[in-house]
Amino acid sequence: MTADSRQNTRRALLASVGLAAAAGGGWWALKHQAGAPSNSAKSVGEPLPSAFWTKQFDTLAGPALALSSLQGRPLLLNFWATWCPPCVKEMPELDRFHREFSGQGWNVLGLAIDSPTPVKGFLTKKPVGFQIGLAGFGGTELAEELGNTAGGLPFTVVIDAQGGIRQRKMGPTHFDELAGWAQNLSA
């Protein structure tokens, strides 16, 4: 084997190792951010950003919604938009969770990453029982602070009664998943 062919073989081997490492790292990041809930084994939730409870959002009903009014109870926080098909599809699941778990102390809040007119139109056709805040496109910054580094929707966060982040999920949720999170939190 010539020196050139050994060098080419070495380069090919290093390139293969590099590609395998990159693929493994990408798989790990996808599993740990995009779909896998976090903090499921912790007894104490990850702290919220320091200014979280000071934020306020406009509502369709008129008065602003202060996050501080939701403090002290578990909170299911969902970032969504009317133009996002998976967001629209999961709304009945979130509404069912609200109906079945609000009596157990849960708050549910949908933060619309959208403008008021399409949100109003959507909620006229498909009303929900839980609160909707109008976060606008600035809501993506709050979602990022809560762990949505990919910037996708829908994005759901579970916050415990002590104000700790207990679950995160990028992508649509369903009732059984939400109910499981609630039961794990109360266990």
PEHU-V711621 format. One record per residue. N is the residue number from 1. D_CENTER is the distance of its C-alpha to the mean C-alpha in Angstrom with 1 decimal. Layout:
# PEHU-V711621
n: <N,N>
d_center: <D_CENTER,D_CENTER>
This chain:
# PEHU-V711621
n: <1,2,3,4,5,6,7,8,9,10,11,12,13,14,15,16,17,18,19,20,21,22,23,24,25,26,27,28,29,30,31,32,33,34,35,36,37,38,39,40,41,42,43,44,45,46,47,48,49,50,51,52,53,54,55,56,57,58,59,60,61,62,63,64,65,66,67,68,69,70,71,72,73,74,75,76,77,78,79,80,81,82,83,84,85,86,87,88,89,90,91,92,93,94,95,96,97,98,99,100,101,102,103,104,105,106,107,108,109,110,111,112,113,114,115,116,117,118,119,120,121,122,123,124,125,126,127,128,129,130,131,132,133,134,135,136,137,138,139,140,141,142,143,144,145,146,147,148,149,150,151,152,153,154,155,156,157,158,159,160,161,162,163,164,165,166,167,168,169,170,171,172,173,174,175,176,177,178,179,180,181,182,183,184,185,186,187>
d_center: <55.4,55.6,53.8,51.9,50.7,49.6,47.7,46.0,45.2,43.7,41.6,40.4,39.5,37.6,35.7,34.8,33.6,31.5,29.9,29.3,27.6,25.4,24.4,23.7,21.6,19.6,19.1,18.1,15.5,14.1,14.1,12.6,9.8,9.1,9.3,10.6,9.2,10.6,13.2,14.4,18.0,18.0,19.8,18.6,15.1,14.2,15.3,13.5,14.7,18.2,18.1,14.9,17.2,19.5,17.4,18.6,17.7,20.2,20.3,22.4,24.6,25.8,25.1,22.2,19.5,19.5,16.5,19.4,20.4,17.5,18.3,19.9,18.1,15.0,12.1,9.4,7.4,6.1,6.5,9.2,12.7,16.0,16.8,13.9,15.5,12.7,11.1,14.6,15.2,12.5,13.7,16.6,14.7,12.7,16.2,17.8,15.6,16.5,20.1,20.5,18.7,19.5,23.0,21.7,20.4,16.7,15.4,12.9,11.8,10.7,10.7,12.5,12.5,16.0,19.5,21.1,23.5,21.3,19.0,22.3,23.6,20.7,20.7,24.5,24.4,21.5,21.3,18.8,19.7,16.8,16.5,15.3,15.2,16.2,14.3,16.0,15.3,15.4,11.9,10.7,12.5,10.6,7.2,9.3,10.8,7.9,7.7,6.6,10.2,10.6,9.7,8.7,7.6,6.4,2.7,2.7,4.5,8.2,10.9,14.4,17.6,18.6,15.7,14.1,10.6,11.1,8.2,4.9,4.5,5.0,7.4,9.0,9.4,12.9,14.9,16.3,13.2,12.0,15.6,15.9,13.2,15.1,18.3,17.5,16.7,20.0,22.0>
